[in-house]
Amino acid sequence: MKKILLVEDDRHLQFLIKEELMEDGYEVMTASNGVEALSMIQTEISYEPDLIILDIRMPKMDGFETMGHILKSRLDSPIIIHSAYSGYKEHPLTMAAEAYIVKSHDFTTLKATISDVLEKRDMPHERQAATA
């Protein structure tokens, strides 16, 4: 079961996304800001999510600062930025993310992107196993 860390400060949206992803078979951990997310990553024993969904505008620590810390930690989890603001697409740190999704009431694009990113991530491992 793939593990996803959802970093979203809107509790209602956090609940809806978590429910949708759990129905699709993912294990979902949630954090309401970057400080919580980093604490989970750094203190949870052997918790390395397969994917991180990261909001940008959050209290305590925004998504860009959080992403900077994640990149410095050398955590090998791909990041999908999930923001209500399309204007942040031009921010230099978004280049390090696997995808940038503008929030919508319809989670189809988010779910398809999650699936694509995780599938691409697994491809090299599958090729290695086939040649071994």
N, C-alpha and C positions, 0 to 999 in steps of 0.2 A: 504494500500500500504506500503510495507516494505521500510525502509529508509537505504541506504548504504552510508557510507562515504568512498570515494576512495582517498587515499593519495598516489600520484604518481607524480614525478617531470618531467617525459617525457610528454610534452604537447600532442604530437601526440598519444601516447599510452593512455593517460588519456582520450582524446576525443573518441578514438575507444572503450575503455572499457565502458565508460559512455553511448555511443550510444547503444551498445549491451545490457547493463543491462536495459536501459530505454525501449528498445523494448520488454524485458521480463517482463515489468510491475513494475520495481523498481523505486523509487525516489532516484536519485543519486546526492549527494553533492560532490564537489571535493576540494582537497587541494594539493598544490604543494610541501609541506614539512611538517615536524612535528610541526613547530611553528604555521603555518596556521591551521593545524588540531586541535591542542590544543586550539587555540584561538576560533575556531568555536564551539568546544565542551563546552568551559567554558563561552562564551559570548552569544551564540545564545540561546535565551529564549526557553526553553523546547525542545532543539534539542538534542535528544539522539538517535543516529543511532541504527538500529537493528543489524547492522554488520559493521565492519571496514575492509577494504582491505588496507594493509599497505606495501609499498615498504620499502626496507632497506637502500639502498645507495641514500641519498638525501642531498641537501645542507641545511645549517642552523641547522637542527637537524635530525639525522638519525633515522631510524625506530626503532632501539632498545631503544634509549633514549626516543623516543615518546611513545613506548609501556610501558616503565617503568612509565612514567607520567600517562598514561591511567590507568594502574593497580593501582597506588597509589590513583587515583581519585575515585576509586571504581565504575567506570562506568561499567555497566553490559552488555556491547556489546561484542560479540565474535569477535576475530580478526583472519583474514586470512593473513598470510604473503605471499606476491607476489613478488618474487625476481628473478633476472636474474642469481643469484649465488647460486648454490646448496650447496656450502661449508658452508653456514651459518646455515644449518639444525642442526648442532651440538652445536650451541650457546645455553647457558642455558635459555635465555629468550624465545626461540622458544617453549619450553615446555608449556608455558602459552598460546600459540596460539592454536586455534582450528585446524588449518591446515597450511601447508607450501606448496605453489605451485611455481614451477619454471616457469618463464615467457615463453610464447610461442606465436607464431602468431595465433595459434588456441585457442580460448577461451573456448572450450568445457569443459576441466577439471576445469577451474576456475568457470564456470557457474554451473557445476554439484556440485562442492564443496559448493558454495554459497547456492544452493538449499538444499543440505544435512544438512548443519550447521543450516540454518534457520528452517528446518523441525524438527530437533532434539530439537531446542530451544523451539519450539511451543508445542511439545509433552506433557510436564508436565502440561501446561496450559489447553490443551484439555482434559487430564485425570481429572483434577480438575473440569472442567466445567461439565463433564459427571457424576461425582459423586455428584454434588451439587444439 
